[in-house]
Amino acid sequence: MLTVASATVLLAHDFWLVPDAFAVTPGGRIAVSGQTSSLFPTSLSAVTPDRIVAARVVTADTVVAVTDVSTSGVSMRLGYRPTKAGQHVIGVQLAPRTVRESPAGFKRYLDREGAPEARERYEREGLLPANGSDSLTRRYAKYAKMVVEVGRGARAYESALGHPLEFMPLDDPSTLRVGDTLHVRLVMLGHSVSNGRFHSGSVPKGATALRDTLAARRSASQDVSGTTDADGHAAVVMTRAGLWNLRTIQIIPALKGSGADWDVHWATLVFAVSDRR
């Protein structure tokens, strides 16, 4: 199992789910912001509800669709009123979009969005078309998940949401404290992602966290990156308290006849880390 190590700053436009609170009382309301930008956890624009393929809440024994979805300013907003106590995993899968671009433009995209290692690997394998050849179609989709506590009850953090790309926590994110290690498995299309590059980082929690780009930029300078092992496992040490995220972008050749040349999958996981033991 590999642990993140090297510092990095990326420009990827990820999609995160950030709750107003990571714990609500039974009978209360779970409220979540959907954020999209290159600086966690801020947002540049609101993803509109029509782009949602699936928005779900998963508990230890139920799966429920989230229908209370809207936009507010630059954020998507989701609401759900739980009917029972216990851990709730919330996930959103966005519909794929396609872009037609030149081979050179696709390579710039990979570099700009934080996946230069994928470009280098596919170039070595001779899979990327040469500059000047026919244009190609890139299809991309994004998936986000997080965990909220509703009182005390059954655990659900190990539940899969069925996203094409998904971080699967092997430890309960709601129990994390500074100094703890979070173990995860990265899964894509039903298989563990070996040697998959991912990134992690945090910002201090607070009322302005979603819109304080200066704080987000300072925090991004402390982000770290790592690679999963042969079984898709990785370990991330919680070095400070705050609002944390894991994120990854995985690029694979699309199936022939699927309407695209390349598929780009994005996935994030958001959780909180306490400084109290």
MITOR-716955 format. One record per residue (C-alpha): z, x, y; residue number from 0. Coordinates in pm, whole numbers. Example, Ala and Ser with C-alpha at 12.3 -4.5 7.8 and 13.67 -1.06 7.14 Angstrom:
BEGIN
+--------+--------+--------+-----+
!     up !   east !  north ! pos !
+--------+--------+--------+-----+
!    780 !   1230 !   -450 !   0 !
!    714 !   1367 !   -106 !   1 !
+--------+--------+--------+-----+
***
This chain:
BEGIN
+--------+--------+--------+-----+
!     up !   east !  north ! pos !
+--------+--------+--------+-----+
!      0 !      0 !      0 !   0 !
!   -104 !    145 !    335 !   1 !
!     87 !    138 !    662 !   2 !
!    -69 !    117 !   1009 !   3 !
!    -59 !    441 !   1200 !   4 !
!   -314 !    532 !   1466 !   5 !
!   -297 !    395 !   1820 !   6 !
!   -602 !    213 !   1953 !   7 !
!   -722 !    -22 !   2227 !   8 !
!   -993 !   -271 !   2135 !   9 !
!  -1219 !   -510 !   2323 !  10 !
!  -1262 !   -769 !   2049 !  11 !
!  -1260 !  -1134 !   2158 !  12 !
!  -1016 !  -1270 !   1903 !  13 !
!   -883 !  -1623 !   1862 !  14 !
!   -505 !  -1671 !   1826 !  15 !
!   -266 !  -1960 !   1777 !  16 !
!     51 !  -1916 !   1984 !  17 !
!    328 !  -2179 !   1960 !  18 !
!    539 !  -2289 !   2253 !  19 !
!    834 !  -2226 !   2017 !  20 !
!    856 !  -2073 !   1669 !  21 !
!   1137 !  -2312 !   1576 !  22 !
!   1169 !  -2684 !   1649 !  23 !
!   1430 !  -2936 !   1543 !  24 !
!   1342 !  -3206 !   1288 !  25 !
!   1189 !  -3494 !   1477 !  26 !
!   1061 !  -3260 !   1747 !  27 !
!    701 !  -3171 !   1827 !  28 !
!    511 !  -2854 !   1740 !  29 !
!    296 !  -2751 !   2037 !  30 !
!     44 !  -2467 !   2009 !  31 !
!   -202 !  -2289 !   2240 !  32 !
!   -534 !  -2163 !   2107 !  33 !
!   -613 !  -1843 !   2295 !  34 !
!   -934 !  -1641 !   2298 !  35 !
!   -977 !  -1305 !   2472 !  36 !
!   -963 !   -930 !   2421 !  37 !
!   -599 !   -911 !   2538 !  38 !
!   -336 !  -1073 !   2317 !  39 !
!   -206 !  -1337 !   2386 !  40 !
!   -403 !  -1426 !   2701 !  41 !
!   -711 !  -1646 !   2712 !  42 !
!  -1038 !  -1630 !   2904 !  43 !
!  -1162 !  -1980 !   2825 !  44 !
!  -1065 !  -2283 !   2621 !  45 !
!  -1226 !  -2332 !   2281 !  46 !
!  -1331 !  -2697 !   2278 !  47 !
!  -1217 !  -2934 !   2001 !  48 !
!  -1575 !  -2997 !   1883 !  49 !
!  -1586 !  -2639 !   1750 !  50 !
!  -1306 !  -2703 !   1501 !  51 !
!  -1408 !  -2720 !   1135 !  52 !
!  -1050 !  -2771 !   1018 !  53 !
!   -707 !  -2779 !   1181 !  54 !
!   -428 !  -2811 !    925 !  55 !
!    -54 !  -2800 !    883 !  56 !
!     60 !  -2683 !    540 !  57 !
!    415 !  -2717 !    408 !  58 !
!    552 !  -2631 !     65 !  59 !
!    413 !  -2955 !    -76 !  60 !
!    178 !  -3118 !    179 !  61 !
!   -145 !  -3053 !    367 !  62 !
!   -200 !  -3259 !    683 !  63 !
!   -487 !  -3256 !    933 !  64 !
!   -403 !  -3196 !   1299 !  65 !
!   -578 !  -3457 !   1514 !  66 !
!   -393 !  -3404 !   1843 !  67 !
!   -630 !  -3145 !   1992 !  68 !
!   -732 !  -3103 !   2354 !  69 !
!   -787 !  -2838 !   2621 !  70 !
!   -571 !  -2739 !   2915 !  71 !
!   -703 !  -2482 !   3158 !  72 !
!   -821 !  -2181 !   2958 !  73 !
!   -639 !  -2282 !   2638 !  74 !
!   -701 !  -2511 !   2347 !  75 !
!   -390 !  -2725 !   2283 !  76 !
!   -272 !  -2863 !   1950 !  77 !
!     20 !  -3093 !   1883 !  78 !
!    185 !  -3213 !   1564 !  79 !
!    505 !  -3408 !   1501 !  80 !
!    647 !  -3305 !   1162 !  81 !
!    799 !  -3568 !    939 !  82 !
!   1016 !  -3336 !    730 !  83 !
!   1215 !  -3016 !    760 !  84 !
!   1087 !  -2684 !    631 !  85 !
!    843 !  -2410 !    713 !  86 !
!    505 !  -2520 !    852 !  87 !
!    192 !  -2302 !    844 !  88 !
!    -64 !  -2403 !   1109 !  89 !
!   -424 !  -2291 !   1088 !  90 !
!   -752 !  -2350 !   1270 !  91 !
!  -1099 !  -2268 !   1144 !  92 !
!  -1378 !  -2260 !   1403 !  93 !
!  -1739 !  -2345 !   1324 !  94 !
!  -1982 !  -2055 !   1291 !  95 !
!  -2225 !  -1975 !   1568 !  96 !
!  -2546 !  -1776 !   1545 !  97 !
!  -2698 !  -1520 !   1778 !  98 !
!  -3044 !  -1368 !   1761 !  99 !
!  -3048 !  -1008 !   1878 ! 100 !
!  -3216 !   -671 !   1835 ! 101 !
!  -3085 !   -416 !   1583 ! 102 !
!  -2970 !   -201 !   1876 ! 103 !
!  -2788 !   -500 !   2025 ! 104 !
!  -2616 !   -570 !   1692 ! 105 !
!  -2494 !   -210 !   1670 ! 106 !
!  -2359 !   -230 !   2027 ! 107 !
!  -2184 !   -554 !   1933 ! 108 !
!  -2009 !   -386 !   1640 ! 109 !
!  -1892 !    -99 !   1859 ! 110 !
!  -1783 !   -325 !   2144 ! 111 !
!  -1589 !   -565 !   1923 ! 112 !
!  -1391 !   -295 !   1748 ! 113 !
!  -1585 !   -246 !   1424 ! 114 !
!  -1756 !     94 !   1462 ! 115 !
!  -1646 !    193 !   1111 ! 116 !
!  -1848 !    -98 !    969 ! 117 !
!  -2156 !     10 !   1164 ! 118 !
!  -2118 !    368 !   1044 ! 119 !
!  -2071 !    259 !    682 ! 120 !
!  -2374 !     30 !    679 ! 121 !
!  -2585 !    294 !    850 ! 122 !
!  -2489 !    546 !    581 ! 123 !
!  -2583 !    290 !    314 ! 124 !
!  -2917 !    224 !    484 ! 125 !
!  -2847 !   -146 !    533 ! 126 !
!  -2884 !   -162 !    911 ! 127 !
!  -3240 !   -208 !   1036 ! 128 !
!  -3382 !     69 !   1250 ! 129 !
!  -3399 !     28 !   1626 ! 130 !
!  -3732 !   -120 !   1723 ! 131 !
!  -3767 !   -333 !   1410 ! 132 !
!  -3761 !   -713 !   1408 ! 133 !
!  -3465 !   -896 !   1557 ! 134 !
!  -3184 !  -1021 !   1333 ! 135 !
!  -2949 !  -1318 !   1321 ! 136 !
!  -2574 !  -1262 !   1347 ! 137 !
!  -2351 !  -1552 !   1244 ! 138 !
!  -1985 !  -1538 !   1342 ! 139 !
!  -1679 !  -1756 !   1288 ! 140 !
!  -1307 !  -1725 !   1369 ! 141 !
!   -988 !  -1828 !   1191 ! 142 !
!   -628 !  -1828 !   1314 ! 143 !
!   -289 !  -1903 !   1158 ! 144 !
!     83 !  -1893 !   1241 ! 145 !
!    417 !  -2012 !   1102 ! 146 !
!    671 !  -2247 !   1265 ! 147 !
!   1019 !  -2341 !   1142 ! 148 !
!   1124 !  -2706 !   1147 ! 149 !
!   1497 !  -2704 !   1088 ! 150 !
!   1576 !  -2549 !    751 ! 151 !
!   1383 !  -2619 !    434 ! 152 !
!   1129 !  -2502 !    178 ! 153 !
!    922 !  -2192 !    251 ! 154 !
!    544 !  -2215 !    295 ! 155 !
!    438 !  -1873 !    432 ! 156 !
!    261 !  -1780 !    106 ! 157 !
!     38 !  -2090 !    122 ! 158 !
!   -334 !  -2026 !    162 ! 159 !
!   -525 !  -2226 !    422 ! 160 !
!   -861 !  -2168 !    254 ! 161 !
!  -1013 !  -1981 !    546 ! 162 !
!  -1308 !  -1754 !    458 ! 163 !
!  -1097 !  -1463 !    589 ! 164 !
!   -718 !  -1484 !    589 ! 165 !
!   -404 !  -1274 !    621 ! 166 !
!   -163 !  -1371 !    343 ! 167 !
!    196 !  -1270 !    424 ! 168 !
!    393 !  -1136 !    128 ! 169 !
!    717 !  -1146 !    329 ! 170 !
!    856 !  -1436 !    530 ! 171 !
!    742 !  -1377 !    892 ! 172 !
!   1023 !  -1597 !   1028 ! 173 !
!   1288 !  -1348 !    910 ! 174 !
!   1142 !  -1036 !   1072 ! 175 !
!   1366 !   -812 !   1281 ! 176 !
!   1301 !   -481 !   1455 ! 177 !
!   1274 !   -211 !   1190 ! 178 !
!   1155 !   -449 !    917 ! 179 !
!    820 !   -412 !    742 ! 180 !
!    575 !   -699 !    700 ! 181 !
!    361 !   -676 !    386 ! 182 !
!     35 !   -868 !    382 ! 183 !
!   -277 !   -911 !    172 ! 184 !
!   -616 !   -955 !    337 ! 185 !
!   -842 !  -1200 !    150 ! 186 !
!  -1209 !  -1279 !    216 ! 187 !
!  -1407 !  -1541 !     25 ! 188 !
!  -1145 !  -1546 !   -248 ! 189 !
!  -1124 !  -1170 !   -301 ! 190 !
!   -891 !   -900 !   -172 ! 191 !
!  -1045 !   -687 !    103 ! 192 !
!  -1014 !   -323 !      4 ! 193 !
!  -1032 !    -59 !    277 ! 194 !
!  -1039 !   -333 !    538 ! 195 !
!   -969 !   -223 !    892 ! 196 !
!   -713 !   -428 !   1086 ! 197 !
!   -509 !   -401 !   1405 ! 198 !
!   -165 !   -509 !   1520 ! 199 !
!     37 !   -524 !   1837 ! 200 !
!    289 !   -720 !   2038 ! 201 !
!    395 !   -832 !   2382 ! 202 !
!    741 !   -929 !   2509 ! 203 !
!    814 !  -1299 !   2471 ! 204 !
!    850 !  -1499 !   2789 ! 205 !
!    723 !  -1791 !   2991 ! 206 !
!    437 !  -1587 !   3141 ! 207 !
!    321 !  -1413 !   2822 ! 208 !
!      8 !  -1628 !   2781 ! 209 !
!   -126 !  -1547 !   3126 ! 210 !
!     20 !  -1208 !   3222 ! 211 !
!   -287 !   -988 !   3174 ! 212 !
!   -115 !   -683 !   3324 ! 213 !
!    163 !   -698 !   3064 ! 214 !
!    -94 !   -764 !   2791 ! 215 !
!   -294 !   -460 !   2901 ! 216 !
!     15 !   -239 !   2898 ! 217 !
!    111 !   -366 !   2554 ! 218 !
!   -241 !   -319 !   2417 ! 219 !
!   -210 !     54 !   2481 ! 220 !
!     58 !     59 !   2209 ! 221 !
!   -146 !   -134 !   1951 ! 222 !
!   -197 !     34 !   1615 ! 223 !
!   -466 !     12 !   1350 ! 224 !
!   -469 !     61 !    976 ! 225 !
!   -666 !      6 !    658 ! 226 !
!   -579 !   -201 !    353 ! 227 !
!   -549 !    -31 !     16 ! 228 !
!   -767 !    -91 !   -290 ! 229 !
!   -584 !   -420 !   -360 ! 230 !
!   -615 !   -549 !     -3 ! 231 !
!   -249 !   -479 !     75 ! 232 !
!   -105 !   -332 !    393 ! 233 !
!    237 !   -280 !    548 ! 234 !
!    317 !   -304 !    920 ! 235 !
!    646 !   -180 !   1064 ! 236 !
!    798 !   -398 !   1333 ! 237 !
!    870 !   -139 !   1601 ! 238 !
!    988 !   -373 !   1876 ! 239 !
!   1088 !   -729 !   1943 ! 240 !
!    839 !   -978 !   2079 ! 241 !
!    532 !  -1185 !   2005 ! 242 !
!    324 !  -1008 !   1738 ! 243 !
!    -28 !  -1041 !   1602 ! 244 !
!   -240 !   -905 !   1319 ! 245 !
!   -615 !   -924 !   1362 ! 246 !
!   -929 !   -811 !   1184 ! 247 !
!  -1306 !   -843 !   1198 ! 248 !
!  -1506 !   -811 !    877 ! 249 !
!  -1886 !   -782 !    871 ! 250 !
!  -2092 !   -842 !    560 ! 251 !
!  -2462 !   -897 !    486 ! 252 !
!  -2531 !  -1270 !    466 ! 253 !
!  -2665 !  -1430 !    151 ! 254 !
!  -3043 !  -1446 !    141 ! 255 !
!  -3171 !  -1784 !    254 ! 256 !
!  -2843 !  -1873 !    426 ! 257 !
!  -2996 !  -1874 !    774 ! 258 !
!  -2849 !  -1543 !    891 ! 259 !
!  -2881 !  -1172 !    826 ! 260 !
!  -2519 !  -1080 !    891 ! 261 !
!  -2192 !  -1273 !    872 ! 262 !
!  -1903 !  -1174 !   1099 ! 263 !
!  -1559 !  -1310 !   1009 ! 264 !
!  -1258 !  -1288 !   1241 ! 265 !
!   -899 !  -1361 !   1140 ! 266 !
!   -559 !  -1347 !   1312 ! 267 !
!   -195 !  -1405 !   1223 ! 268 !
!     74 !  -1458 !   1491 ! 269 !
!    451 !  -1435 !   1442 ! 270 !
!    769 !  -1340 !   1630 ! 271 !
!   1007 !  -1047 !   1578 ! 272 !
!   1370 !  -1062 !   1685 ! 273 !
!   1589 !   -774 !   1801 ! 274 !
!   1895 !   -936 !   1636 ! 275 !
!   2005 !   -832 !   1286 ! 276 !
+--------+--------+--------+-----+
***
